[in-house]
Amino acid sequence: MKNEEEVKVLIIIPAYNESANIEQVIHHLLDQAPQYDYLIVNDGSTDNTLKICEKRGYQYLDLSINLGIGGAVQAGYVYAYKNDYDIAVQMDGDGQHDIAYLEAMLKPLLAKEADVVIGSRFIKKEGFQSSQTRRIGIGILSFLINITTGRKIIDVTSGYRAVNKKFIGIYAKDYPTDYPEPEAIVTAVMHRGKVMEVPVQMRAREGGKSSITFGRSIYYMIKVTLAILICRLSYGFRRAKIVPADID
């Protein structure tokens, strides 16, 4: 069994048009957690994100086309799987996720108390809490996941997550493509994973703007609701242990 010093951790940072934020994100990471590897996944950005990565000598993977957040994150998981990482952490490239909470998120994984850890802004209700409209939507999705899986997860849309080696393999093979966070929780539960939330504080976006408009929020709710139901039904009530196939 590996000790904590031997555990390989990769921080996956999906980035689409984050030229206003990516330098500050990596500065915080290198300042507070230089012992961990990171990988920026440039998701076909049309701004200067790629040029900044090249100029600064950052570790990055460049996707030639925009795959969306799910595709970018999955690309990071494939990289983690192929390079034999023990833990992978998802962290947004917009500066909202505070690297200071990374150790708290890793602790349950290192102690084998969880398979998937979610950084939740709603446990202590401190820091940036999102808009009231989005919180209502998050509450609805939380309720839906609860009734379909029996698991109560409060911050189902948080993109600040950490997973163990088992789920690196699972998510590398099968990860939701569009607005993936709630559906990925259902996937984790259906694969008999133990999902845990830890309290974190998040910040407002440091620069740029969110791609989620009011109209896209409506689409988001409809799409994710259907995706959760389909995901749950697709796994049915199977009892056999699910093991991901090798990835070429």
C-alpha positions in Angstrom: 0.0 0.0 0.0 1.3 3.4 -0.9 2.0 6.0 1.7 0.8 9.6 1.2 4.1 10.7 -0.2 3.9 8.0 -2.9 0.3 8.8 -4.0 0.2 10.4 -7.5 -2.3 13.3 -7.7 -3.3 15.0 -10.9 -5.3 18.3 -10.9 -7.4 18.5 -14.1 -8.3 22.1 -15.1 -10.7 22.3 -18.1 -10.4 25.7 -19.7 -12.5 27.3 -22.4 -11.7 30.9 -23.2 -10.1 31.5 -19.7 -7.3 33.9 -20.8 -8.5 36.3 -18.1 -8.2 33.7 -15.3 -5.8 30.9 -16.1 -2.6 32.6 -15.0 -4.0 33.4 -11.6 -5.4 29.9 -11.2 -2.0 28.3 -11.9 -0.2 30.9 -9.8 -2.4 29.9 -6.8 -1.9 26.2 -7.5 1.9 26.4 -7.8 2.1 28.7 -4.7 -0.1 26.5 -2.4 0.2 23.0 -3.8 3.4 22.7 -5.9 3.8 19.0 -4.9 0.9 17.9 -7.1 0.8 17.6 -10.9 -1.7 19.5 -13.0 -3.0 19.4 -16.5 -4.8 22.3 -18.2 -7.2 20.9 -20.8 -7.6 23.7 -23.4 -11.0 23.0 -24.8 -10.7 24.5 -28.3 -10.5 28.1 -26.9 -10.9 30.9 -29.3 -9.1 33.5 -27.1 -5.5 33.6 -25.9 -5.8 30.7 -23.5 -3.5 28.4 -25.6 -1.0 31.1 -26.2 -0.7 31.8 -22.5 -0.2 28.1 -21.7 2.6 28.0 -24.3 4.2 31.2 -23.3 4.2 30.4 -19.5 5.3 26.8 -20.1 2.3 25.3 -18.4 1.4 21.7 -18.5 -1.5 21.4 -20.9 -3.4 19.3 -23.4 -4.8 21.1 -26.4 -8.1 19.9 -27.9 -8.4 21.0 -31.5 -12.2 21.4 -31.2 -14.5 22.4 -28.4 -15.8 19.3 -26.7 -17.6 21.0 -23.9 -16.9 20.7 -20.2 -17.7 16.9 -20.0 -15.4 16.1 -22.9 -12.6 18.3 -21.6 -12.8 16.7 -18.1 -12.9 13.2 -19.6 -9.8 13.9 -21.6 -8.1 14.7 -18.3 -9.3 11.5 -16.8 -8.0 9.5 -19.8 -4.6 11.2 -19.3 -4.7 10.4 -15.6 -5.6 6.8 -16.3 -2.9 6.3 -18.9 -0.3 7.8 -16.6 -1.3 5.7 -13.6 -2.4 8.5 -11.2 -4.0 7.4 -7.9 -6.2 10.5 -7.5 -7.6 13.0 -9.9 -9.0 16.4 -8.9 -11.3 18.5 -11.1 -10.8 22.2 -10.6 -12.3 24.9 -12.8 -10.2 27.3 -14.8 -12.2 30.4 -13.8 -10.7 31.0 -10.4 -13.8 30.0 -8.4 -12.3 26.9 -6.8 -9.9 27.7 -3.9 -6.8 25.4 -3.9 -6.6 25.9 -0.1 -9.3 23.3 0.3 -7.5 20.6 -1.7 -6.1 18.8 1.3 -9.5 18.6 3.0 -10.8 17.0 -0.2 -7.9 14.5 -0.5 -8.1 13.4 3.1 -11.2 11.1 2.8 -9.7 9.5 -0.3 -6.4 8.8 1.3 -8.2 7.4 4.3 -10.3 5.1 2.0 -13.4 6.7 3.5 -14.7 7.8 0.1 -14.4 7.1 -3.7 -15.6 10.5 -4.9 -15.3 13.7 -2.9 -17.3 16.8 -3.7 -16.4 20.3 -2.5 -19.7 21.7 -1.3 -20.4 25.4 -0.9 -23.7 24.8 0.8 -22.7 22.8 3.9 -21.5 25.8 5.9 -23.0 28.3 3.4 -19.9 30.5 3.3 -18.3 32.2 0.4 -19.9 32.7 -3.0 -23.3 30.9 -3.0 -24.4 31.5 -6.6 -27.7 33.2 -7.5 -31.0 32.4 -5.9 -32.4 31.0 -9.2 -29.5 28.6 -9.6 -29.7 27.5 -6.0 -33.4 26.6 -6.6 -32.4 24.6 -9.6 -29.6 22.9 -7.6 -32.1 22.0 -4.9 -34.4 20.4 -7.5 -31.6 18.3 -9.0 -30.5 17.3 -5.5 -34.0 16.1 -4.7 -34.1 14.2 -8.0 -30.8 12.4 -7.3 -32.0 11.6 -3.8 -35.2 9.9 -5.0 -33.5 8.0 -7.8 -30.4 6.8 -6.0 -31.2 7.1 -2.3 -28.2 9.4 -1.8 -28.5 12.9 -0.4 -26.0 15.2 -2.1 -26.4 18.9 -1.5 -24.1 20.6 -4.0 -24.8 18.5 -7.0 -23.5 21.0 -9.6 -20.1 21.6 -7.9 -17.3 21.0 -10.3 -14.7 20.9 -7.6 -14.2 17.1 -7.1 -11.6 14.5 -6.3 -11.8 10.8 -7.2 -9.8 7.7 -6.5 -8.1 5.4 -8.9 -11.2 3.2 -9.4 -13.2 6.2 -10.6 -10.4 7.6 -12.7 -10.8 4.4 -14.8 -14.6 4.6 -14.8 -14.8 8.3 -15.8 -12.0 7.9 -18.4 -14.3 5.3 -20.1 -17.7 6.9 -19.4 -18.2 10.5 -18.5 -21.3 12.7 -19.2 -20.7 15.2 -22.0 -23.0 18.2 -21.4 -23.5 19.7 -17.9 -22.0 16.5 -16.4 -21.8 17.1 -12.7 -25.2 15.8 -11.5 -25.2 12.9 -13.9 -21.6 11.9 -12.8 -22.9 11.6 -9.3 -25.5 9.1 -10.4 -22.8 7.2 -12.3 -20.7 7.0 -9.1 -23.6 5.7 -7.1 -24.5 3.1 -9.7 -20.9 1.9 -9.6 -21.3 1.4 -5.9 -19.0 4.4 -5.1 -19.1 6.1 -1.8 -19.7 9.8 -2.4 -18.8 12.3 0.2 -19.2 16.1 0.5 -16.7 18.3 2.3 -17.3 22.0 3.0 -15.4 24.5 0.9 -15.7 28.2 0.1 -15.9 29.3 -3.5 -15.2 32.7 -5.1 -17.0 34.6 -7.7 -15.5 34.3 -11.2 -12.3 36.3 -11.3 -12.7 37.4 -15.0 -14.6 36.7 -18.1 -18.2 35.6 -18.0 -20.2 32.4 -17.5 -21.6 30.7 -20.6 -24.7 29.8 -18.8 -27.4 32.3 -19.7 -31.1 32.3 -18.5 -32.1 30.4 -21.6 -29.3 27.9 -21.2 -30.3 27.5 -17.6 -33.8 26.3 -18.7 -32.2 23.9 -21.2 -29.8 22.8 -18.5 -32.6 21.8 -16.1 -34.6 19.9 -18.7 -31.5 18.2 -20.1 -30.0 17.2 -16.8 -33.3 16.0 -15.4 -33.8 13.7 -18.4 -30.1 12.6 -18.3 -30.3 11.6 -14.6 -33.5 9.5 -15.2 -31.9 7.8 -18.2 -28.7 7.2 -16.5 -30.5 5.7 -13.5 -32.6 3.5 -15.7 -29.7 2.4 -17.9 -28.0 0.9 -14.9 -31.2 -0.6 -13.6 -30.8 -2.6 -10.4 -27.7 -4.6 -11.4 -25.8 -6.0 -8.4 -22.7 -7.2 -10.1 -19.5 -5.2 -9.5 -18.8 -3.0 -12.5 -15.1 -2.9 -13.7 -14.1 -0.5 -16.4 -12.5 -2.0 -19.5 -9.0 -1.1 -20.5 -8.7 2.1 -22.5 -6.5 2.0 -25.6 
